[in-house]
Amino acid sequence: MSQPLWTPSAERVRSANLTRFTAALEARLGRRFGDYAELWRWSIEDRAGFWRAIWEMAEVRASHGWDEVLTDGERMPGARWFTGAKLNFAENLLRRADPHPALVARSEDGRRRVVSYRELGHAVARFAAYLRGQGVVAGDRVAGLVPNVPEAVIAMLATTSIGALWSSCSPDFGARAVLDRFGQIAPKVLVTCDGYPYAGKVHDCLEKGRELVRELPSVRRVAVIPYASPDPGLTAFSGAADLFPDAVASGAGHELVFEQLPFEHPIYVLYSSGTTGAPKCIVHGAGGTLLQHVKEQWLHTDLRPEDRFFYFTTCGWMMWNWLLSGLARGATLLLWDGSPFHPDPGVLWRIAAEEGITHFGTSAKYLAAAEKEGVRPSAIADLGEMRALLSTGSPLLHESFEYVYREVKRDLHLASISGGTDLLSCFALGNPCLPVVAPEIQCRGLGMAVDSFDDAGRPVAGAPGELVCTKPFPSMPVGFWNDPDQARYRATYFERFPGVWHHGDLVEITERGGVIVYGRSDATLNPGGVRIGTAEVYRPVESLAEIADSLVIGQEWQGDVRVVLFVKTRPGVVLDRELENKLRKTIRESASPRHVPARIVAVDDIPYTRSGKKVELAVRNVIHGRPVENRDALVNPDALDLYRDLESLRS
């Protein structure tokens, strides 16, 4: 059995939010929970009692209480939460109204801005008045093609204060990719920017904005954030645009007004990656999103009002929405806009030290890249304030766990988390009161009936299976946009196992109650009928100094499937027979003979989605001569052409 890389001190366990919550719960229920596993079991057996406790102990603001916590509680989909309740999402994120910093914004060009909770509330009130002046009402959509700056936060909060829906993409998205998303939801107002810095260059965004307005007839008005220039020209928008500061100023004198709406009233539209078809527009509701985020950040992440919370993300990834819910805890959020490696690979760690970051969030890909670049955070930055490091986006490899404890900080809660855009929250995540054991995610989330099924729909333990959730949870999507009978929604999550949420990840529930994620189950390799998760191959391959990156797929071959490994080597390294033999030997010894690829092919680039996920399915389609839709959903779509018509895969 693997030994823990970190164990929380007795004092840390005593002071954790989770410990205090458990004690209060025990007093309320008149019972004791022997350990986390027992608390988790109760939370899924008495889901109404658990989520009621979250609502009450987190002091959710609502103008009207609920009639019933859970109605039709065994139906999935179909269960309803907190019926009769009236609340507003933005109101719960703007509970503070004092001079305490709400946002600290840093960008790669050296700019730093601080926005207090008081200033944030004033700006939200004024921009909400501007939106109302454009005819925006509850149920309308406001879209943002925006960098990760305070104006994006203001626009989101103003939108949801009205009861309208917010939807955003980062400005590096291509126009076609943005239209594939916003074109489905018909926004009434578009928030964009004139340009943005990235990797030392300023990229224009006005022309892209003009194209969007031309192709989106629903847009009545555009608010342009002057980011690249203090006074950009707006002639491209034919008089139908305002500078964002002017839009805010136009609402001077207006107070915050929060529309009180039902628990499930929609607030966000997020999108599937869209690499195998048109992006699905996933609609999320106010109450479920709020409760899940409060639970995850308060109990699983141990976030407190005095903390400083950072997540490396763009406005096109669900982690941006998740980060912003930290405002509900009264914490200070750090927004970073720019490349995580400019002007050098240590920039985020130095900023974390300068800003006293207590919770540092990033992707597994970033941690692996930082290790490859030789970044030693503890040697370049004083990370004394940092208590937790969060990682998501893809499975965190064993080597990355070790890298964090070797080069970042020894006394650190490393929380690998896993969930997704589909639920805008997590199925498995960290626990500040439990040890960290690589490569496991520490626990299943409270209130989340997570299990692993075999192909016949039977629970399986100690071996890989399909990630499922067997009971309803509050942050299940309200539905998909333009799916009135919920046919697409049901087909996406409930077709494989009727009445059970099927997530599409290959996972193992360990004897400790932890979770190991092996990758997407639809990208699972099946040579000879044996299921192999792609993460099982990436771990040994990417541990080699010669390899910069890799991608593995299953190629249909002679009535079976053979494993094909693509590798991007480090500069100056050639994939020769000696390196191939080394790769095969490493994979065999670290995994099994079944994992050893039949073909190893050198490529110049590995395609990724904009949220940092490798696109095995798109590459598999390319090598089989099948079409790949929505290439603009990738950060580097031209990389797919490297996999077309490869001679090495014809024999």
Summary of the structure (lengths in Angstrom):
residues: 651
radius of gyration: 24.0
end to end distance: 41.7
largest distance: 72.6
contacts: 2281
relative contact order: 0.10
helix: 35%
strand: 25%
